[in-house]
Each structure stands twice: as structure tokens, then as C-alpha cells.
């Protein structure tokens, strides 16, 4: 159970770092694998075999969490998974040392005869908070350095290449799915919807609050996809704000993207 919980934490934050959303079932299965792997502590094997087992376990874990990937992505996600494991486990061990625990490492396991579950839980929660702090600091740094990007929006059989302005003040969400919502001008949306036969099924209403407006609704529609460097979002929600178009300094059509929509994690350049 301890390794199941630790596996859940490590897998969840690996997804945050790697920039992937992990479904609940995948998260559950990966955590169960982590819990089951703890039984290898009862095996007496050579160091080479032990290393091979750990490598196979890591590959299996990231495959369950992120799905089948090419070799380069698998190595990258495995490295992230291992990094989070070391950071989380090392932080927990360091904090336990503050409480003066005594233990011994043997058979791929760590025995702590005099430590209580309360002490272990406190160290684990503190390590979890430390991990969250590290990720938040890195994410803030990345977002501060990234304000513009180019995206390609697909709607029906047509595509639009737009200048994406990352708007940290855009906190809009679609109520049912909880997805973040991007903003486009009325003229551009009219152009996107022109000729589509399924306009009604794509429609969504987005509640909002703004300066001078306590309650309001924005008309929105689901596009087929939104592609950007390093990733692709299926069925992004685009809401209409104002008349005309948002234009960049070069008079190119813009889309206002919430920062969360393009949160791609630290490792984003693996192709």
C-alpha cells in the first residue's frame, strides 16, 4: 500500500513534468504496478539482474501511464519517471533523517523498525509539497519566457495558421468538461464556421465574469484540433470575444490562449 501511494504520487507528477494528462485508469494501473514491484525486495538476484528488473519496470510503468511511444519518447519519459522517483524518495528520506530514524537497506528494501506511520506520512506529505513547489517554480519560469507561439486550428476540412498569444489572465473553462477555453474574434469564428453542417453540435456556452460584468455567457464552438510545436489538442474549445479579429503587430490573425491549454511540461522538444 505504501508503494502504491508513492507510485500514484510519482506517476502523477511525472505527467505534470512530461506535459501529459494521465487518465484515472492508467494512473490506477501504474500505481498498482508500483505496489506489486515492491515484492521484488524478497528476491535475491545479482546486481545486473536487479538493474534489468528496474529498467523493465520503469519502461512498463511509463508505457502504462503514457501509452505506446517511440524509442526516444520512451527513454525521455522513463528518465522523467526516474528523476521524480529520486527527487521524491530522496526528499522523504532526508526529512525522515530529521526525525532521527534508524534503518538498514537490504534486499532492495529499506527497513525502519522504529519509525511510525505518522512519521512516514508526515515526511511523504512534506516531500509531496516540496515536489509541487519545484514544479511550480519551473512552470512559472517557463511561462514567463513564453508569450507567443504559432498554432494551426482545424475545423472541418480547412485549417488556419494563427499567432497564439498566451494570456495568463484567461481563466475560462467549459463547465461540463472543465477544459480551458481559447478566445478568437467574431470575424474569424464566422469564417471558421462557414460551410460546416454540424455547427449546432459543436456549440458550447461559456460562463464568464469580467470587469464591469458579474455574469455573462460567451458563444463557443469545438474545433477538430489545435496543433502547436510539440503537441496537439483534440477538440479545443474556442469562444468568441468582441467583434472583428485579434491582430498581431504584423496584422496576422491571433488567438488568445490560456496558459494552461499549452502547458507542455519541462520536456517539450522530443520529436
C-alpha positions in Angstrom: 0.0 0.0 0.0 2.9 2.4 0.8 4.4 1.8 -2.6 1.0 2.1 -4.3 0.6 5.5 -2.8 4.1 6.5 -3.6 3.7 5.2 -7.2 0.5 7.3 -7.6 2.4 10.4 -6.5 5.4 9.7 -8.7 3.2 8.9 -11.8 1.0 11.9 -11.3 3.9 14.4 -11.1 5.8 12.6 -13.9 2.8 13.5 -16.1 3.0 17.1 -14.9 6.7 17.3 -15.7 6.4 15.5 -19.0 3.4 17.5 -20.0 0.9 14.7 -20.4 -2.6 14.2 -18.9 -2.8 10.7 -17.4 -6.3 9.1 -17.2 -7.6 7.8 -13.9 -7.4 4.2 -15.1 -3.8 4.5 -16.3 -2.9 6.2 -13.1 -4.5 3.4 -11.1 -2.8 0.6 -13.1 0.6 2.3 -12.9 0.2 2.7 -9.1 -0.8 -0.9 -8.8 2.4 -1.9 -10.7 4.5 0.2 -8.3 2.9 -1.6 -5.4 3.4 -5.0 -6.9 7.0 -4.3 -7.8 7.8 -3.8 -4.1 7.6 -7.6 -3.7 10.9 -7.9 -5.6 12.6 -7.0 -2.4 12.2 -10.6 -1.4 14.2 -11.8 -4.4 17.9 -12.5 -4.1 19.4 -11.7 -7.5 22.6 -10.5 -8.9 23.1 -6.7 -9.3 22.9 -6.9 -13.1 19.6 -8.8 -12.9 18.3 -6.3 -10.3 19.2 -3.4 -12.6 17.5 -5.1 -15.6 14.3 -5.6 -13.5 14.2 -2.0 -12.5 14.7 -0.9 -16.1 11.9 -3.2 -17.3 9.7 -1.9 -14.5 10.3 1.7 -15.5 9.6 1.1 -19.2 6.4 -0.8 -18.2 5.3 2.0 -15.9 5.7 4.8 -18.4 4.1 2.6 -21.1 1.0 2.1 -18.9 1.0 5.8 -17.9 1.6 7.4 -21.3 0.7 4.7 -23.8 2.9 3.2 -26.5 5.6 5.6 -27.7 8.6 5.6 -30.0 12.0 4.8 -28.5 13.1 8.4 -28.0 9.8 9.3 -26.2 10.0 6.1 -24.1 13.6 7.0 -22.9 12.6 10.6 -22.2 9.5 9.6 -20.2 11.4 6.9 -18.3 14.1 9.5 -17.4 11.4 11.8 -16.1 9.8 9.0 -14.1 13.2 8.0 -12.6 14.0 11.7 -11.8 10.8 12.2 -10.0 11.3 8.9 -8.1 14.7 10.0 -6.9 13.6 13.5 -6.0 10.5 12.4 -4.1 12.1 9.4 -2.4 15.3 11.3 -1.6 13.4 14.2 -0.1 11.3 11.9 2.0 14.4 10.1 3.3 16.2 13.4 4.0 13.2 14.6 6.0 13.0 11.3 7.9 16.6 11.8 8.9 15.5 14.9 10.7 13.3 12.8 13.0 16.4 10.6 13.7 15.1 7.3 12.2 17.3 4.2 12.1 17.2 1.6 9.4 19.0 -0.7 7.1 19.0 -1.2 3.4 18.9 -4.9 2.3 17.3 -7.0 -0.4 16.3 -3.9 -2.5 14.2 -2.8 0.5 14.6 -0.2 3.3 13.8 -1.4 6.8 12.9 1.1 9.5 11.9 -0.8 12.7 11.3 2.1 15.0 9.6 4.6 12.6 5.8 5.1 12.9 3.3 5.5 10.1 2.6 9.0 11.2 6.3 9.9 10.8 6.5 8.3 7.3 3.2 10.0 6.3 4.5 13.4 7.5 7.7 13.0 5.6 5.8 11.9 2.5 3.4 14.8 2.6 6.3 17.3 3.1 8.2 15.7 0.1 5.0 16.0 -1.9 4.7 19.7 -1.2 8.4 20.2 -2.0 7.9 18.4 -5.3 4.9 20.6 -6.1 6.9 23.7 -5.2 9.7 22.7 -7.6 7.3 22.1 -10.4 5.5 25.3 -9.8 8.8 27.3 -9.9 9.9 25.6 -13.1 6.5 26.1 -14.7 6.4 29.8 -13.7 9.9 30.3 -15.2 8.9 28.6 -18.5 5.6 30.5 -18.8 7.4 33.9 -18.2 9.7 33.2 -21.1 6.9 32.1 -23.5 4.2 34.6 -24.6 3.8 33.9 -28.3 3.6 30.8 -30.4 2.1 29.6 -33.7 -0.8 27.2 -33.8 -2.8 25.5 -36.5 -6.6 25.2 -35.9 -8.5 22.6 -37.9 -12.2 22.9 -38.4 -13.9 20.6 -40.9 -11.7 20.2 -44.0 -9.9 23.6 -43.5 -7.1 24.9 -41.4 -6.0 28.2 -40.1 -2.4 29.1 -39.0 -2.7 31.7 -36.3 -0.4 33.6 -34.0 -1.2 32.4 -30.5 -0.9 35.0 -27.7 -0.6 33.2 -24.3 -2.9 35.2 -22.0 -2.3 34.4 -18.3 -5.5 36.3 -17.4 -7.7 33.9 -19.4 -9.2 31.5 -16.8 -12.2 30.5 -18.9 -13.4 26.9 -18.7 -16.1 24.8 -20.3 -18.4 23.8 -17.4 -19.1 20.2 -18.4 -15.6 19.1 -19.4 -13.5 21.5 -17.4 -11.4 22.2 -20.5 -9.6 25.6 -20.7 -11.1 27.9 -23.4 -9.3 29.9 -26.1 -10.6 33.2 -27.5 -11.0 34.3 -31.1 -12.6 37.3 -32.8 -16.1 37.2 -34.2 -15.0 37.6 -37.8 -12.5 34.7 -37.6 -15.1 32.4 -36.0 -17.6 33.3 -38.7 -15.0 32.3 -41.3 -14.3 29.0 -39.5 -18.0 28.0 -39.2 -18.8 29.0 -42.8 -19.9 25.9 -44.7 -20.0 23.5 -41.8 -23.0 21.2 -41.5 -22.5 20.4 -37.8 -22.4 23.9 -36.3 -25.1 23.1 -33.7 -23.3 20.0 -32.3 -20.1 21.9 -31.9 -21.7 24.7 -29.9 -21.0 25.4 -26.2 -21.9 28.2 -23.8 -19.1 29.5 -21.6 -19.9 31.5 -18.5 -17.6 34.3 -17.6 -17.0 37.3 -15.3 -15.0 40.4 -16.2 -14.5 43.9 -15.1 -18.0 45.5 -15.1 -19.7 42.2 -15.8 -20.7 40.0 -13.0 -22.3 37.3 -15.1 -22.2 36.6 -18.8 -22.2 33.9 -21.5 -19.8 33.6 -24.4 -20.7 31.6 -27.6 -18.1 29.0 -28.3 -17.6 26.1 -30.7 -15.4 23.0 -30.7 -12.7 22.8 -33.3 -11.4 19.5 -34.5 -7.8 20.1 -33.3 -5.3 22.7 -32.4 -1.7 21.8 -33.2 1.4 23.6 -31.8 5.1 22.8 -31.6 5.4 19.7 -29.5 1.8 18.7 -29.2 -1.8 18.5 -30.4 -5.1 19.2 -28.6 -8.2 17.4 -29.7 -11.5 19.2 -29.8 -10.3 22.5 -28.3 -13.0 25.0 -27.3 -12.9 28.4 -29.0 -15.1 31.2 -27.6 -15.9 34.4 -29.4 -14.9 37.7 -27.7 -15.7 41.1 -29.3 -16.2 42.0 -32.9 -13.6 41.8 -35.7 -10.3 39.9 -35.1 -7.4 40.0 -32.7 -4.4 41.1 -34.7 -0.7 40.9 -34.0 1.6 43.8 -34.8 2.2 42.2 -38.2 -1.6 42.3 -38.8 -1.8 38.5 -38.5 -4.9 36.9 -37.0 -4.4 36.0 -33.4 -5.9 33.5 -30.9 -5.8 34.2 -27.2 -4.7 31.0 -25.5 -4.9 30.3 -21.7 -1.5 29.3 -20.4 -2.9 26.1 -19.1 -4.0 25.0 -22.5 -0.4 24.8 -23.8 1.2 23.7 -20.5 3.5 21.1 -22.0 5.7 20.3 -19.1 9.5 20.7 -19.0 10.4 18.1 -21.6 8.7 19.5 -24.7 11.2 19.2 -27.5 11.2 15.5 -28.0 10.2 14.7 -31.6 
